[in-house]
Amino acid sequence: MMGSVTLADGTRLPALGMGTWALGDRADRRAQEIESLRGGLDQGLRLIDTAEMYGSGRSESLVGEAIAGRRDEVYLVTKIVPSNASRRQVPEHCRASLRRLGTDRIDLYLLHWQGAVPLEETVEAFERLKDEGLIGAWGVSNFDAGDMDTLAHVTGGVHCAANQVLYSLDYRGVEFDLLEADRRRHVLTMAYSPLGQGGDLLRAPVLARIAARHETTLGPATPAQVALAWVLRQPNLVAIPKAGSPAHQRENIAAAELALNAEDLAAIDRSIPPPARKVPLAMI
């Protein structure tokens, strides 16, 4: 059974969302990518994450096509790059995203990472977007614990709704302090690339051994499903894996059925240990 999360404003979402990094880049894959997103909505997923940077807007345009006629089913997230996050540019770039997405509102608008524009200026601009009804909430991405501390002391910074960070079995650094710090502040963690990068992680013998002990509605579990279920076990977290095909989307959804037990989790910790000390926030 798929878990759920509740945002600070009371919005309730499935703990599994849909990422779109690199979707929309190839015309020959567009139809199946749209079918994948629509299939996820059909099966109860709600959150779709994209960004103005992804494919220079092509990902947002693809999402807009996928959700046409179904906007009210979607919790829509997009991101602005820091070089565009000034007081003057935020409204312009938000409206450009809205046009590509084919909607009049963004549910959650994120600062993609921290740049040279003062946070005070970006937060002020985000709050104005909320007042105008163009966005429902705002948040950040790729902010470490210290960055979140700084943000909390900015005027309006306590209204940050989410922090999207790299989190997977091969990037466990956020477990040391960031996940708990965001929970305390009622800031939702969004885990991007929850299946790691490349195939090395998914070839880990420990994942194959655990997969062999579990079943899903699609049949025997796979190492990828175990890795995704491991991320989904965290409270206050939405994982946003990319699925470029309907079959891949179904595999991701089936991963939410897996309930890893204490033996599974201990085996993973022995093979891929949690952080013993603070490490720099990983970004890709």
N, C-alpha and C positions, 0 to 999 in steps of 0.2 A: 504493500500500500504506500502510495506516494505521500511524503510528509508535506508540511506547509510552513510558511513563515508569516508573521504579522508585522507590518511596518509600524513606525511610531504613530502614524496618522490613522491606524486601524485597518489599513488595506491588507487583505489576506491573499496570499499567492501560493501556488505550488512551489515546492523547493527546487524543482527542475524547470529551468527556462531554456530559451533558445538563443544561441549566439550566431552572429552572421559575419564574423571576420573572414574576409576573402570571398564571401558570397557576392554574386553579381559581377565578378571579374570576367567571366567567360559566357559569351552569348549562347554557346552550344549547351551549357548546363543550366541556363536560366529557368527553363520550364520545370525541371526536376527540383531545383532549389526552391522555387515557389510552391511546388507540390509538397515538399518537405515541411515548409513552414505552415502551410494550411493543414497538413496532416497532423502536425503537433497541436494546432488549435482544436482540430476535431477530437483529439484524444485528451483534451483537458489542460494542455499547457497554456499559459497565458502570457508570460513575460517574453518579449522579444527585445534583444539588445543589439544596437548598431552604433554607428558613429559617422560623423561627417568626414572623417579621415579615411574610412574604409573605402578603397577604390575611388577616392576623390568624389564621394557622394553616390557611387553606383550601388553600394549596399543599401543605403537609405531608399533609393528609388526602387530597388527590388522589394524591400520590405513594404513600401507603399503599395506596390502592385499586389503583393501577397495578402495584405489586410484589407484591400478595397472591399467595401460592403460588410466588413466584419470588425470595424474599428472598436466597437464597444466590448468585444471579447478580449481585447489585447491590453496588457500593461506595457506601454511603449517606452523604451529607454534609448536615448542617444547621447552622444558626447561631443563636446566642443574642444578643439585643440587649444593649448594655452596661449599660443600667439594670437588667437582670435578672442581671447577672454577679457578684453578691456571693456570699460564702461560703454564706450562708443560702439564697439564691434559686436558685443554679445547679442543685442536685439537683431542686428542684421543677419548674423549667422544662425540664430535660432529660427528666424523666419525662412531662411533658405532651407534649413532642415525640414521645417513644416511643409514647405512646397514639395520637396522631394518625397516626403512621406505621405503626402496627400491627405493631411489632417489639419485640424485647427488647434491641436494641443499635444503636448508631449507630457507623459505622465511623470517621467524622471529624467532630468537633464544633468549630465555629469561633466565636470572638468576633467579632461582626459589624463592629465598629469599636471604637476605644479610647474609653472614657468616663471618668466620674469615679471608678468603683471602682478601687482600686489593682490593678495587674497582678498583684502578689504574691498577692492574695486570689483572683483569678480562676484563676490558674495552680494554686494549691493545690487549689481546688475541682475543676478539670479533672483533676488527678492522682488525686484521690479517686474520681472517676467511672471512671477507668481501672482503679483497684484493684478497684472493685466490678464491673467487667465491663460497665458500661452503655455505655461508649464504647471504641473501639479505639485512637484517637489524637485529638489535639486540635491546633488551629492558630488562625490569626487571619485577619482580612480587613481590607483598607484600611489596612495598616501600611506606612509608608515606611521607607527605609533607617535613619534615625535611630530610629524606633520599634522596628525589629528589633534594633538595637544595645542599646536599653534592655531589651527583652525577654530578650535573651541573658544579661543580668547579673542577672535575677531567678532566685531559686531554682527550679529545674525548668524554666526558660525554654528551655534547650537541647533540650527534648523537643518543641518546636514542630515539627509535621510539614508545615505548609502555610501559605501566605499568599495569600489570594484578593484580586486587585486588578483595577482597570479597565485593560484593555490592548487596544488596537486601533490601526489605522492613524491614526486621528485622536486617539489618546491614547498617544503614544509615550514619555512622560516616564520611565516605569520603566526604559527601556533605558539611561538614563544611568548608573545605579549599582545599582538595586534588583535587577534580574534576576540579575546576576552575584553580588551579595552573598548572595542566597538560595541560589543554586547552591553557593556555597562552604560554606554551612552545611547543605547537604543538606535544604533546605526547598523543597518543591514549590511552584511558582507556579501558581495557578489564575487563568485570564484570564476575567473576566466581561465581558459585552457585547462580544465580540470582533468584532462587525460594526458597532460604533459606534452612535451614536444618530441616529435619523431617517434620511432618505434621502440627505443631502448627500454623505456619503462614498461611497456605492455609485453615485453619479452621476459620480464622478471619471473624467475621460477616460482616465487612465492605466490604470485597472482594466479599462475596456472594451477598450482596445488589447491588454492582456495576455490577457484572456479569449478574445479572437478567435484567439489562437495556441494555445489548449489545448482538449483534449477530456476528457470524463469518460465513465463507463459510461452516464450519462443523456443524453449528447449534448454539444453545445458548452458550454464552461464559461461561467459567469456572473460578473459583477463581484463578487457576494457570495461566490461560491466562491473567487475569487482572494483576497479580503480575509481569508477564514477560513484558507485555505492559508498565507497570509503569517504569521498568528499561529502556526499549527501548526508552522512551521519551527523555532521556538525549542526548544532542548533543555530538559529539566526543566520542562515546561509542559503543563498540560491546559487546553484551551479548553472553555468550557461555554456554547455558544450555546443560546438557547431555540428550540424548534420546537413550535408549537402544532398542527401537523397532520402526518400521516404523510408527505405529499409533501414538506413542508419538512424533515422529518427525513432523508428520503432525499437531498435536495439537500446538506444538511450533511455527511452521510457521504461523498457523492461528492467533496466538496471535499478530503477527506483523501487522495484519489488524486493530486491535483495536485502535481507537483514543480516549483516555480518555479526557473528557472535564474538564473545570474548576471546576464544581461541584464535579466530581469524585475525582479530585486531592485534593480539599479542604476537602472532607470527609476522605480521607486517612490520610491527615496531622492531622486531629483532633483525629483520632483513633491511628495512629502510627506516633507520631510527629517527625519532623526532629531534628537533634542535635542542642542544644542551646549553646554548648561549645565544645571545642576540646576534643576528646576522643581517647584513644589508638587505633591504627589500628587493626581491627579484622582479624584473620587468622584461617583457618581450613585446 
